[in-house]
């Protein structure tokens, strides 16, 4: 694709992300008022996640426009990592809270996975600083990406384990949402490592460095929309069913 087409594609997806984060924030804030006290916290965390993401997407969008998609200067990727550093632990915590596990187990899972999330984002960011677009195994981006993926797998292991532990205690309706939640976790979170590698492997699959950058930004943005407002809606639905005793 031409540089102009790539710029516009990312521009449009970032605009969609800003609108999605802003609209979902107001929805979660209004929806939490209808929930009982014990079911509100997970939805409150969803509102916090999308509010943080809304702010950072405004900053990301401004950087994209100011640098004309990286052609007039260095696009500031750090905004994404600051956002993830704050929102990923909250995403993990909101799911664990809505599972309503034993309090000791819940506390240990949250503490452990907050650490995993921090290490996943921090090691990923180190690799992000390498913009090399040559052979995959020669790139420090790939090495740090692999290290980051270890923590990613550990988080998924704990979240899937928590869902399994809570599954039989839930109504059939909530069990159905849990099944969807598993797929959403794997499908949306799985996009991040793929998008992360695109700048590195672009030259090896017939893409230009510019194409790799565009596809990475589009992949990150789509995954963020699904993993934050989308994921939050599933959490809200579970909280609503629990609220009505179903």
GUVOSE-953653 format. One record per residue (C-alpha): residue in one letter; x, y, z. Coordinates in pm, whole numbers, plus 50000, padded with zeros to 5 digits. Each point is the difference from the previous one (the first is absolute). Example, Ala and Ser with C-alpha at 12.3 -4.5 7.8 and 13.67 -1.06 7.14 Angstrom:
2
   code      px      py      pz
      A   51230   49550   50780
      S   50137   50344   49934
***
This chain:
246
   code      px      py      pz
      X   50000   50000   50000
      X   50109   50358   49948
      X   50123   50206   50299
      X   49687   50215   49973
      X   49770   49697   50010
      X   50187   49854   50297
      X   49988   50329   50188
      X   49625   50035   49942
      X   49927   49639   50098
      X   50170   50038   50338
      X   49843   50346   50044
      X   49650   49853   49954
      X   50057   49707   50235
      X   50142   50225   50270
      X   49696   50228   49964
      X   49777   49695   50045
      X   50194   49903   50312
      X   49956   50345   50155
      X   49624   49990   49937
      X   49973   49642   50133
      X   50191   50074   50319
      X   49808   50320   50070
      X   49655   49852   49936
      X   50069   49685   50203
      X   50122   50208   50296
      X   49664   50176   50027
      X   49818   49671   49956
      X   50194   49824   50279
      X   49959   50294   50238
      X   49625   50011   49947
      X   49961   49620   50008
      X   50187   49949   50327
      X   49732   50195   50188
      X   49747   49722   49935
      X   50225   49736   50158
      X   50021   49888   50359
      X   50308   50105   50195
      X   50176   49663   49965
      X   49967   50003   49622
      X   50107   50358   49932
      X   50376   49983   50035
      X   50068   49800   49683
      X   49788   50243   49794
      X   50167   50297   50170
      X   50336   49857   49891
      X   49865   49967   49645
      X   49907   50369   50006
      X   50346   50088   50133
      X   50170   49795   49728
      X   49816   50168   49712
      X   50045   50347   50151
      X   50377   49948   50020
      X   49998   49860   49647
      X   49793   50295   49874
      X   50259   50247   50130
      X   50292   49807   49854
      X   49832   49952   49665
      X   49958   50376   49973
      X   50375   50030   50062
      X   50081   49717   49756
      X   49775   50159   49736
      X   50165   50341   50046
      X   50345   49844   49962
      X   49892   49815   49686
      X   49865   50321   49845
      X   50299   50212   50110
      X   50250   49760   49844
      X   49779   49920   49697
      X   50012   49633   50088
      X   50371   50005   50079
      X   50107   50158   49670
      X   50072   50342   50153
      X   50151   49883   50326
      X   49999   49722   50253
      X   49654   49878   50094
      X   49978   49967   50380
      X   49922   49633   50066
      X   50064   50052   50371
      X   49643   50128   50049
      X   49869   49650   49926
      X   50231   49841   50252
      X   49913   50245   50274
      X   49635   49924   49926
      X   50056   49623   50015
      X   50208   50032   50314
      X   49694   50149   50172
      X   49715   49817   49827
      X   50121   49640   49966
      X   50025   49943   50380
      X   49650   50149   50033
      X   49865   49774   49725
      X   50144   49700   50181
      X   49862   50116   50335
      X   49647   50061   49869
      X   49971   49646   49866
      X   50134   49845   50319
      X   49758   50210   50207
      X   49696   49899   49796
      X   50092   49631   50038
      X   49928   50034   50375
      X   50265   49750   50107
      X   50113   49932   50355
      X   50134   50328   50141
      X   50349   49864   50068
      X   50022   49846   49653
      X   49863   50320   49846
      X   50255   50216   50180
      X   50293   49777   49900
      X   49888   49990   49637
      X   49964   50376   49977
      X   50337   50070   50164
      X   50184   49742   49790
      X   49846   50107   49672
      X   50057   50369   50059
      X   50371   49913   50019
      X   49974   49783   49687
      X   49822   50280   49815
      X   50266   50256   50098
      X   50281   49771   49885
      X   49816   49915   49676
      X   49958   50367   49908
      X   50347   50108   50116
      X   50187   49729   49807
      X   49781   50060   49695
      X   50085   50369   50008
      X   50373   49929   50005
      X   49956   49799   49682
      X   49778   50269   49849
      X   50296   50235   50001
      X   50167   49778   49737
      X   49860   50101   49662
      X   50210   49748   49808
      X   49825   49846   49699
      X   50241   49723   49902
      X   50017   49627   50069
      X   49777   49914   50296
      X   50260   49816   50208
      X   50245   50289   49970
      X   49765   50246   50167
      X   50013   50087   50371
      X   49633   50094   49953
      X   49927   49631   49944
      X   50200   49891   50304
      X   49830   50246   50233
      X   49667   49920   49839
      X   50055   49632   50085
      X   50080   50089   50362
      X   49687   50217   50017
      X   49795   49712   49859
      X   50105   49777   50292
      X   49822   50235   50242
      X   49708   50024   49757
      X   49961   49620   50012
      X   50023   50000   50381
      X   49718   50257   50021
      X   49781   49798   49763
      X   50073   49684   50201
      X   49881   50164   50321
      X   49694   50162   49841
      X   49894   49678   49829
      X   50063   49811   50325
      X   49787   50250   50191
      X   49717   49967   49748
      X   50016   49620   50028
      X   49996   50016   50382
      X   49695   50226   49996
      X   49820   49840   49705
      X   49798   49730   50176
      X   49877   50245   50266
      X   49832   50219   49739
      X   49657   49989   49836
      X   49973   49867   49645
      X   49967   50356   49866
      X   50321   50112   50169
      X   50175   49679   49894
      X   49912   50091   49641
      X   50156   50345   50042
      X   50310   49844   50156
      X   50041   49788   49688
      X   49981   50312   49785
      X   50241   50176   50237
      X   50261   49728   49949
      X   49981   50049   49624
      X   50011   50380   50031
      X   50307   49983   50225
      X   50187   49773   49762
      X   49886   50173   49680
      X   50056   50360   50110
      X   50309   49961   50217
      X   50148   49771   49735
      X   49998   50288   49749
      X   50255   50200   50199
      X   50304   49770   49956
      X   49919   49959   49629
      X   49974   50376   49948
      X   50315   50048   50209
      X   50205   49787   49761
      X   49873   50156   49677
      X   50272   50270   49973
      X   50265   49730   50045
      X   49865   49753   49747
      X   49865   50255   49748
      X   50299   49965   49768
      X   49983   49622   50016
      X   49637   49981   49885
      X   50017   50252   49717
      X   49886   50308   50191
      X   50172   50334   50029
      X   50105   50142   50337
      X   49716   50253   49965
      X   49746   49722   49943
      X   50129   49822   50311
      X   49953   50315   50208
      X   49647   50056   49866
      X   49889   49641   50058
      X   50150   50003   50349
      X   49806   50315   50094
      X   49676   49867   49852
      X   50048   49665   50177
      X   50070   50164   50335
      X   49700   50229   49962
      X   49753   49726   49905
      X   50125   49783   50287
      X   49964   50292   50244
      X   49640   50064   49894
      X   49908   49634   50046
      X   50203   49950   50317
      X   49876   50311   50181
      X   49644   50107   49907
      X   49921   49652   49862
      X   50144   49813   50296
      X   49839   50249   50237
      X   49656   49932   49853
      X   50040   49629   50077
      X   50106   50084   50355
      X   49695   50228   50034
      X   49771   49723   49871
      X   50140   49753   50255
      X   49959   50258   50281
      X   49641   50068   49887
      X   49909   49630   50006
      X   50159   49960   50343
      X   49811   50308   50113
      X   49669   49831   49915
      X   50107   49674   50166
      X   50030   49808   49672
***
